[in-house]
């Protein structure tokens, strides 16, 4: 009787730890890889020859599988190395690693296995895409692993994490198979808008903890940050993002200027959301529950998608130079 009862007790423990290993891969965060889509859309608008039917869609499907696997590898090492800090967080303390719901040696195996699987799939797309996935993985290492561990450094934490944005855009760009070089202005804009959202997440977290000592114990960069410093950085990132986006559209696709009011509205609403108690800004995977933000996002996305492919001569007439211009 005792041996059978022991077996009954070990099954839930094993299944709980199995669930823990699945949870630390954070499949619910895969939605962030939609940031590949602008890279795909812009590449196809500038190089329509890549619209080659099923071949293109197969490459994109494989690209999504690859980037999700590599992202899960980064999430896995993040969960492991953040465990001692997560124990100090009011909600993250329930995550699988700090709660003891994983086999620690297998977490390292899972980390490497997911990366190898993702890069292997990436090689079936192209060497450029596979190289992008390796950069994506290495950025996760720089962000999480000592002695660099950029997430502990004020401002560098935001900028290094937000680099995943232009890397995702490059992933989408190379998924199409285009041989064109992506515009630097667009990549920098994408980096800065990612920094804007990441700094907003820091701001919401810092306000929620509401205790500088506890905040610094949870996240080292919070020892330097204050509400004022975070808000000033948010202003910088948002301004830089829009300036570089403006440079891109004036050079490559003027029609996108029609989306500016919606982009500005989304950025303003996101800032307002960060001031809410227990804000969804801290957990972007829950933003779908915020219709005030999601409706403009959907409208703006559809509008941008249309403006990438539909010419609007009136906008060119409206914004044509009315004074001498410099340069060629």
N, C-alpha and C positions, 0 to 999 in steps of 0.2 A: 504493500500500500504506500509506504513512504517513497519508494523509488518511482512509482507511477505518479505520485503527487509532485515529486521533484521535476519530472518530465513536463507535467502540465504547467509548472511555474516557469520553466526555461523557454517554452515556446513564445509566450508574450514578450519576454525580455529580448529574445532574438528578433522577433518581428518589430518591436519598438525601435531597436537599434538599426534594423534595415530601413525603417521609415526615416530614421535620423539621417542615414547616409543619402537617402533620396532628397530629403529636405535641404541638406547643405549644398546640393547642386543648384538649388533655387530655380527650378524650372518656371516658377511664377514670375521670375525676372527676365525671362527670355523676350518678353514684349519690348524691352529696350532695344532689341536688335532691329526694330522697325526704323531706327535711325540709319539703317542701310538704304532705305527706300529713296531718300532724296538723291543719294549717289547714283542709284539705278536710273531714276527719272531724269536727272540732269545729263548723265552720260548718253542716254537714248535721245534726248532732245537735241544734243549737239552732234551725235553720231547715229542718225536713224538707220544706217546700214547694218547695225547690230540687231535690228528687229528681224531675226531670222527664224521665227516660229518656235517649234518645240525645243530646238537646241538651246535657245536662250532661256526658256522657262526651266529646262532641266538644270542648267548651270546655276540659275538663281535658287532653285530648290536645294541643290547640293550646298550652295553657299550658306543658306540659312541653317541647314543642319550643322555645317562645320562651325559657324560662328557661335551657335548655341552650345555646342560641346566645349569649345574653348572658353566661352564665358563661364560655363559651369565649373571648369577647372579653376578659373580665377576665383569664383565664389567659394569653392571648396577650401582653398588655402586661406582665403580671407576669414572664413568661419573658424578655422583652426587657430590661426595666429591672433585673432581678435578675442578669443574666448575669455581670457583673463580680464579684459576690459569690459566685455559684454556682461560679465557677472555684476558689474556696478551699474548697469543700465536698468531702468524700471521694467522694460518689456523685453529687451534683447537677452536678458538673463535666462529666458525660457527657451532660447535656441538650443538645438541638439547638442552642440559641443560643450558649452558651459553647464548644461543640464546632465551631462554624462550619458547621452543616448547614442553614442557612436563608439566604434572600435578605433582608437587613435592611430595605431599603425596602418590600418586600412585607409584612413583619410589621406595619407601620403600617397598610397597606391592609387586611390581614386583620382587625386590631383593630377598625377602624371598620366594615368590611363586616359582620362578625358582629353588632355592636351594632345596625346598621340593620336587618338581617334579623330579629333577635330582637324588636325593638320593632315592626316592621311586622306580624309575626305576632301580637304582643300586642294590637295595636289591633283585631284581629278578635275578641278575647275581650271586652274592655271598656276604657273609658278608665281606670278605676281600676287594672286590671291593667297596662296600658301604663305608667301613672305609677309603679307599683311597680317595673317593669322598668327604668325610667330611674333610679330611686333605687338599685337594685341595681348598675347600671353606674357611677353616680357614686361609690358607695362603693368600687368597685374603683379608680377614678381617685384618690380621696383616699388609699387605702391604698398605691398604688404610685408615684404621680407626684410628683416634687418641684415646688414647695418644701415642700408639706405632708408627703407620704410618711409617713403615720401608722405604717407598719410599723417605722420606725426609732425610735419613741418608746416607752420602757418603759411597760407597762400599757395605754397608748393603743393599742399594736399589737394586743393581744389583744382589747380592747373594740371597736375599730373593725372588725376582721376578723369578730368574732362577731356584729356587727350584721346580717350576712348571714342569720343564723338567723331573727330575727323578720321580716325582709324576705321570706324564703322562706315563712314561715308566712302572711304577708299575701298572698303570691302564691297560695297554696292557698286561702285564704279568699275572695279575689276571683274565683278561677277558678270557684267554684260559682255566682257571680252573685247571692249574697245581698246584701241592702241593710243588714243588721245591722252595727253597729260592733263590731270585735273587742275582747275584754276586754284592758285594759291589763295586768292582773296576769299573764295568760297570755303576752303578748308579752315582758314583762320577764323572766319565768321562762325563756322560750325563749332570750332574749339571754344570761342568766347561765349556762345550761347549755352554750351554745355557747362562752362564755368559759372555762368549766371545761375543756372538751375542748381548746380552743386553748392554754390555759396548760399543760395536760398535754403537748401536743405540744412546746411550748417547753422544758419540763423534760426531756423525753426527748432532744431535740436537744442541749441544753446538757450533759447527762450523757455523751452519746455522744462529743462533741468533746473533753471532759475537759481542755480547755486554755483558760482565760479569755481569753488574748490572741488565740488562733485563733478562738474563738467570737465575740469582738467584731469581728474582721476580717470574719467571714462575715455576722454580723447585728449592726447597731449597737446595738440594744436590749440585746444580751448584755453590753455594756460595763457596764451597770447591774445586770443580773440576777445572782443567785446561786441555788444550789439552795434555800437557806432562803427567799429572797424569793419564788421561784416557788411553793414549797409553801404558803407563807402565802397567796399570792393564790389558789391553787387551793382552799384551804379557804374563803376568802371567796366565791368564785364559786359553789362547790357549795352552801354554806349559803344564799346569796341565792336561788339557783335553786329550792331546795326550799321556802323560805319563801313565795315568790311563787306557786309551784305550789299550795301549801296554801291560800293566799288564794283562788286561782281555784276550786279544787274545792269549798271550803266555800260559795262564793257561787253556783256554777253547776252543779256535777256531783259531788255527794258520793260517788257510787259509785266514782270514780277513786281514792279513798283505798285501795281494795283492791289497787292496783298499787304502793303505796309500798314494800313489802318488795323487790320486783323492781327498782325504780328504785334503791334504796339499794345493792342487791347489784351492779348493773351499774356504778354509780359507784365502788364499792370495788374491783371486779375491774379496772376500767380504770386505777385508780391503781396497782394491783399490776403491771399490764402495763407501765406506764411505767418501772418499775425494771429491766426486762429489757434485756440488751444488744441493740443494734440492734432496738429495740422497734418493733412495728407501729404504735404510737401516733404515730410520726413520719410514717407513711404510711397514713392512714386507709383509703385505697383497698385496702389489703392486710388489713384487719381480718377479712375473711371466712375467713382462714386460722386464726383464733383461736377455736376452738369453745367454749372456756371462757367467752368473752365473748358470742359470737354466739347461743348457745343461750338464755341468759337474755334477750337483746335480742329474739329472735323471740317467746319466750313472753310477755314484757312487752308487746310490740306487739300481739299477738293479744288479750291480756287487756284492754288499754286500749281497743282497738277494740270489744270486746264491752261493756265497762262504760259506754261512751259512749251506747249504745243500749238496754241492758237495765237496768231498774229493780231495785234490791235494797232493799226496804223495811226489812229487818233492819238495814242499815247506818244508815239514818235513825233508827231506834229506838235503836241503840247509841250514836250520837253526838248525840242530841238534847240540848239544854241542860238541865242539872240545877240551874242557879242563875240568878238574874236576869241578863238580857243588856242591854247598853247600846245606844242608838240605836234607830231605827225598826224 
